Amino acid sequence: MAIGLYTKRKLEEEFPKLDRITNIQNYNKIRSELKSGDLLFFSGDHWLSSLIRWRSRSAWSHVGLVVIIEEMERVFLIESVLENGVRMVPMSNVFKDYDGMGKPYVGRVAWTRHSEISQSEEKIRKVKEFCLDNLTKQYDNLEYLRILWRTLMGSKEIFRDSKFTCAEFILEAYQYAGVDLPKEHGYFISPGVFFRQEEVELKSILI
């Protein structure tokens, strides 16, 4: 079970931030241990990140998924982001060039593993299939306005469309592989609720 990191302050207390070079060295050590279907959790400082962390009572505001192309010995991060929708980037970019400006991700990053996915080659294949089939799908910008509305007004209506927030993308990818992930009160789907479930093991804090 991933430990309960309910605030970013708690995350910083439990795992003091290391320097950039150490983060890269630590990633190089564990790179070969990564599996397709592993989840990366991000804790950012953007106002939208703060809203997500507050709403979900969690240190985490973003989530992505690891996909490995074995034939090329390449490790990728698949994530749904505001500017690009669902994108696929080399994992090393998280540590060297996450924003396209030659800088690592600004914030914290955790590597976790879901036991049900990691123990089934068929489920891993299905997750990879879903990710590759949905590359470039648009980001669901309006969903966070809906989240705010439901938070303030108490509405529990579920909105469905063909776009993804980061957490919606992971939810759909895992469902495609036959694994259900939880929703929170008010049907809010967040990285934090995924992180807290018993099937998710915290492997390492990467940044």
Secondary structure as a PSIPRED ss2 file (coil, helix, strand):
# PSIPRED VFORMAT (PSIPRED V4.0)

   1 M C   1.000  0.000  0.000
   2 A C   1.000  0.000  0.000
   3 I C   1.000  0.000  0.000
   4 G C   1.000  0.000  0.000
   5 L C   1.000  0.000  0.000
   6 Y C   1.000  0.000  0.000
   7 T C   1.000  0.000  0.000
   8 K H   0.000  1.000  0.000
   9 R H   0.000  1.000  0.000
  10 K H   0.000  1.000  0.000
  11 L H   0.000  1.000  0.000
  12 E H   0.000  1.000  0.000
  13 E H   0.000  1.000  0.000
  14 E H   0.000  1.000  0.000
  15 F C   1.000  0.000  0.000
  16 P C   1.000  0.000  0.000
  17 K C   1.000  0.000  0.000
  18 L C   1.000  0.000  0.000
  19 D C   1.000  0.000  0.000
  20 R H   0.000  1.000  0.000
  21 I H   0.000  1.000  0.000
  22 T H   0.000  1.000  0.000
  23 N H   0.000  1.000  0.000
  24 I H   0.000  1.000  0.000
  25 Q H   0.000  1.000  0.000
  26 N H   0.000  1.000  0.000
  27 Y H   0.000  1.000  0.000
  28 N H   0.000  1.000  0.000
  29 K H   0.000  1.000  0.000
  30 I H   0.000  1.000  0.000
  31 R H   0.000  1.000  0.000
  32 S H   0.000  1.000  0.000
  33 E H   0.000  1.000  0.000
  34 L C   1.000  0.000  0.000
  35 K C   1.000  0.000  0.000
  36 S C   1.000  0.000  0.000
  37 G C   1.000  0.000  0.000
  38 D C   1.000  0.000  0.000
  39 L E   0.000  0.000  1.000
  40 L E   0.000  0.000  1.000
  41 F E   0.000  0.000  1.000
  42 F E   0.000  0.000  1.000
  43 S E   0.000  0.000  1.000
  44 G C   1.000  0.000  0.000
  45 D C   1.000  0.000  0.000
  46 H C   1.000  0.000  0.000
  47 W H   0.000  1.000  0.000
  48 L H   0.000  1.000  0.000
  49 S H   0.000  1.000  0.000
  50 S H   0.000  1.000  0.000
  51 L H   0.000  1.000  0.000
  52 I H   0.000  1.000  0.000
  53 R H   0.000  1.000  0.000
  54 W H   0.000  1.000  0.000
  55 R H   0.000  1.000  0.000
  56 S H   0.000  1.000  0.000
  57 R C   1.000  0.000  0.000
  58 S C   1.000  0.000  0.000
  59 A C   1.000  0.000  0.000
  60 W C   1.000  0.000  0.000
  61 S C   1.000  0.000  0.000
  62 H E   0.000  0.000  1.000
  63 V E   0.000  0.000  1.000
  64 G E   0.000  0.000  1.000
  65 L E   0.000  0.000  1.000
  66 V E   0.000  0.000  1.000
  67 V E   0.000  0.000  1.000
  68 I E   0.000  0.000  1.000
  69 I E   0.000  0.000  1.000
  70 E H   0.000  1.000  0.000
  71 E H   0.000  1.000  0.000
  72 M H   0.000  1.000  0.000
  73 E C   1.000  0.000  0.000
  74 R E   0.000  0.000  1.000
  75 V E   0.000  0.000  1.000
  76 F E   0.000  0.000  1.000
  77 L E   0.000  0.000  1.000
  78 I E   0.000  0.000  1.000
  79 E E   0.000  0.000  1.000
  80 S E   0.000  0.000  1.000
  81 V E   0.000  0.000  1.000
  82 L C   1.000  0.000  0.000
  83 E C   1.000  0.000  0.000
  84 N C   1.000  0.000  0.000
  85 G E   0.000  0.000  1.000
  86 V E   0.000  0.000  1.000
  87 R E   0.000  0.000  1.000
  88 M E   0.000  0.000  1.000
  89 V E   0.000  0.000  1.000
  90 P E   0.000  0.000  1.000
  91 M C   1.000  0.000  0.000
  92 S C   1.000  0.000  0.000
  93 N H   0.000  1.000  0.000
  94 V H   0.000  1.000  0.000
  95 F H   0.000  1.000  0.000
  96 K H   0.000  1.000  0.000
  97 D C   1.000  0.000  0.000
  98 Y C   1.000  0.000  0.000
  99 D C   1.000  0.000  0.000
 100 G C   1.000  0.000  0.000
 101 M C   1.000  0.000  0.000
 102 G C   1.000  0.000  0.000
 103 K C   1.000  0.000  0.000
 104 P C   1.000  0.000  0.000
 105 Y C   1.000  0.000  0.000
 106 V C   1.000  0.000  0.000
 107 G C   1.000  0.000  0.000
 108 R E   0.000  0.000  1.000
 109 V E   0.000  0.000  1.000
 110 A E   0.000  0.000  1.000
 111 W E   0.000  0.000  1.000
 112 T E   0.000  0.000  1.000
 113 R E   0.000  0.000  1.000
 114 H E   0.000  0.000  1.000
 115 S H   0.000  1.000  0.000
 116 E H   0.000  1.000  0.000
 117 I H   0.000  1.000  0.000
 118 S H   0.000  1.000  0.000
 119 Q C   1.000  0.000  0.000
 120 S C   1.000  0.000  0.000
 121 E H   0.000  1.000  0.000
 122 E H   0.000  1.000  0.000
 123 K H   0.000  1.000  0.000
 124 I H   0.000  1.000  0.000
 125 R H   0.000  1.000  0.000
 126 K H   0.000  1.000  0.000
 127 V H   0.000  1.000  0.000
 128 K H   0.000  1.000  0.000
 129 E H   0.000  1.000  0.000
 130 F H   0.000  1.000  0.000
 131 C H   0.000  1.000  0.000
 132 L H   0.000  1.000  0.000
 133 D H   0.000  1.000  0.000
 134 N C   1.000  0.000  0.000
 135 L C   1.000  0.000  0.000
 136 T C   1.000  0.000  0.000
 137 K C   1.000  0.000  0.000
 138 Q C   1.000  0.000  0.000
 139 Y E   0.000  0.000  1.000
 140 D C   1.000  0.000  0.000
 141 N H   0.000  1.000  0.000
 142 L H   0.000  1.000  0.000
 143 E H   0.000  1.000  0.000
 144 Y H   0.000  1.000  0.000
 145 L H   0.000  1.000  0.000
 146 R H   0.000  1.000  0.000
 147 I H   0.000  1.000  0.000
 148 L H   0.000  1.000  0.000
 149 W H   0.000  1.000  0.000
 150 R H   0.000  1.000  0.000
 151 T H   0.000  1.000  0.000
 152 L H   0.000  1.000  0.000
 153 M H   0.000  1.000  0.000
 154 G C   1.000  0.000  0.000
 155 S C   1.000  0.000  0.000
 156 K C   1.000  0.000  0.000
 157 E C   1.000  0.000  0.000
 158 I C   1.000  0.000  0.000
 159 F C   1.000  0.000  0.000
 160 R C   1.000  0.000  0.000
 161 D C   1.000  0.000  0.000
 162 S C   1.000  0.000  0.000
 163 K C   1.000  0.000  0.000
 164 F E   0.000  0.000  1.000
 165 T C   1.000  0.000  0.000
 166 C H   0.000  1.000  0.000
 167 A H   0.000  1.000  0.000
 168 E H   0.000  1.000  0.000
 169 F H   0.000  1.000  0.000
 170 I H   0.000  1.000  0.000
 171 L H   0.000  1.000  0.000
 172 E H   0.000  1.000  0.000
 173 A H   0.000  1.000  0.000
 174 Y H   0.000  1.000  0.000
 175 Q H   0.000  1.000  0.000
 176 Y H   0.000  1.000  0.000
 177 A C   1.000  0.000  0.000
 178 G C   1.000  0.000  0.000
 179 V C   1.000  0.000  0.000
 180 D C   1.000  0.000  0.000
 181 L C   1.000  0.000  0.000
 182 P C   1.000  0.000  0.000
 183 K C   1.000  0.000  0.000
 184 E C   1.000  0.000  0.000
 185 H H   0.000  1.000  0.000
 186 G H   0.000  1.000  0.000
 187 Y H   0.000  1.000  0.000
 188 F C   1.000  0.000  0.000
 189 I C   1.000  0.000  0.000
 190 S C   1.000  0.000  0.000
 191 P H   0.000  1.000  0.000
 192 G H   0.000  1.000  0.000
 193 V H   0.000  1.000  0.000
 194 F H   0.000  1.000  0.000
 195 F H   0.000  1.000  0.000
 196 R C   1.000  0.000  0.000
 197 Q C   1.000  0.000  0.000
 198 E C   1.000  0.000  0.000
 199 E C   1.000  0.000  0.000
 200 V E   0.000  0.000  1.000
 201 E E   0.000  0.000  1.000
 202 L E   0.000  0.000  1.000
 203 K E   0.000  0.000  1.000
 204 S E   0.000  0.000  1.000
 205 I E   0.000  0.000  1.000
 206 L C   1.000  0.000  0.000
 207 I C   1.000  0.000  0.000
